[in-house]
Every structure is written in C-alpha cells, then in structure tokens.
Amino acid sequence: MKRILTLGLFIVLLSCGGSKKEAVNINFENYKSYFLKNDVVTDDEIFYFASDKLIEFDKYFSPAATMSRQKWIDDDNLMNQTIISIVNKTDGDTEKVEIKSVKYQGNTLFIDYTINKSEQPAGFTTRKNVVAVVAARNIKNAVFSENGNEVKQIKVQ
C-alpha cells in the first residue's frame, strides 16, 4: 500500500513539474490620439512597436489634437505596463487596425490583430494605426499575428 501511494505521489509530482504554463489573456487599453511621426522611416510595410519606456514611444509617435476627449500616455501609465502599436502601410482602403487579443507567456507578449478594409476606397491615402497599453511589465519580446498568423517578432525597446 505504501508503494502504491509513493508511486501515485511520484506520478502526480512528475506530471505537474513538467507542464508548461499556457499563455494568459491580459487587458489592454487603446489610445486613439496618436500618429506615427512623418519623419520616421520604416523598412516594413507594416510598422510594429513595443516598449515600456515613454522616451522610446515619443521618438516614433506624436499626439494628434482632436475635438473629442483625449487621453494621453504618461509615465504613470507605464509603471507596470507596456506600449504596443501596429501601423499599417500607407493606403486608401484601410478602415481600421484593431487588436483582437493580447496574451502573455514568460517574458513574451502575443498580439493578435486584424486590418479591416473598407468596401469603397477613399479618395486619399492614410496610415491607420492602433496604439495600446497592456498590463504587463518586464517583457523582452513581442510576437505580432494577423488573424492568427504570425507575421513579426520584435524585441521590446
């Protein structure tokens, strides 16, 4: 009987110790009043950004003054959080860039997003983006996936 209990305890401990933690959904908040600075040169058609430092964010993004109520990112936002952004290529048919989910595993963020196209192209071009602050700190990497398909992995600045 003692052997059976010892064997059972050993199996339970072995199965618990070898399992990997699953990625966990985390909250994020969108900030709509930002745009990619005009002097930022991007190699990719789509620009990806992740940082937990406001000074890094300010190198790439500027606030856009609008008539609606505005909410700005400041150092208080970043006490335990990280800024992420996806900026689409310049075109006339993107309606919206939207983050569908953000997951966290180890020291990596997994961001799933979608780019919604409009049925009627606009008569002008824009560079649509999404900027969000996620409730995670000490992140080393960010993996961006469009509709579940991984497209880019970057180091967090």
MOMO-V97549 format. One record per pair of residues at least 4 apart in sequence whose ideal C-beta (glycine too) atoms are under 7 Angstrom apart, sorted by sequence separation. I is the first residue (numbers start at 1). J is the second residue. If there is no record, write none. Layout:
I_J, I_J
//
This chain:
1_5, 2_6, 3_7, 4_8, 5_9, 6_10, 7_11, 8_12, 9_13, 10_14, 11_15, 12_16, 13_17, 14_18, 15_19, 36_40, 54_58, 57_61, 66_70, 73_77, 77_81, 145_149, 42_47, 51_56, 104_109, 105_110, 145_150, 146_151, 51_57, 88_94, 145_151, 102_109, 103_110, 143_150, 144_151, 144_152, 63_72, 88_97, 102_111, 73_83, 143_153, 36_47, 49_60, 86_97, 101_112, 99_111, 100_112, 141_153, 142_154, 100_113, 99_113, 100_114, 141_155, 142_156, 98_113, 140_155, 141_156, 57_73, 97_113, 98_114, 140_156, 139_156, 97_115, 98_116, 54_73, 40_60, 54_74, 96_116, 54_75, 94_115, 95_116, 95_117, 37_60, 94_117, 95_118, 36_60, 37_61, 54_78, 93_117, 36_61, 37_62, 84_109, 93_118, 109_134, 35_61, 52_78, 57_83, 34_61, 35_62, 82_109, 84_111, 86_113, 88_115, 109_136, 34_62, 93_121, 34_63, 35_64, 92_121, 33_63, 34_64, 52_82, 92_122, 109_139, 33_64, 51_82, 97_128, 99_130, 107_138, 108_139, 111_142, 113_144, 115_146, 50_82, 51_83, 92_124, 96_128, 97_129, 98_130, 102_134, 104_136, 107_139, 108_140, 111_143, 114_146, 33_66, 92_125, 97_130, 99_132, 107_140, 108_141, 109_142, 110_143, 111_144, 112_145, 113_146, 114_147, 50_84, 91_125, 94_128, 107_141, 111_145, 49_84, 90_125, 108_143, 110_145, 49_85, 112_148, 33_70, 90_127, 48_86, 88_127, 31_71, 46_86, 47_87, 87_127, 88_128, 46_87, 88_129, 31_73, 46_88, 87_129, 46_89, 86_129, 45_89, 85_129, 86_130, 85_130, 85_131, 83_131, 84_132, 83_133, 84_134, 36_87, 81_133, 82_134, 81_134, 81_135, 82_136, 80_135, 81_136, 82_137, 77_133, 81_137, 80_137, 82_139, 84_142, 86_144, 50_109, 73_133, 61_131, 28_99, 28_102, 82_156, 25_101, 26_102, 26_103, 25_103, 26_104, 24_103, 23_103, 24_104, 23_104, 24_105, 23_105, 21_105, 52_137, 23_110, 52_139, 50_139, 36_127, 50_142, 36_129, 35_129, 48_144, 34_131, 30_130, 31_131, 30_131, 31_132, 56_157, 30_132, 31_133, 29_132, 28_132, 29_133, 48_152, 50_154, 52_156, 53_157, 28_133, 51_156, 28_134, 48_154, 50_156, 51_157, 50_157, 26_134, 27_135, 26_135, 26_136
//
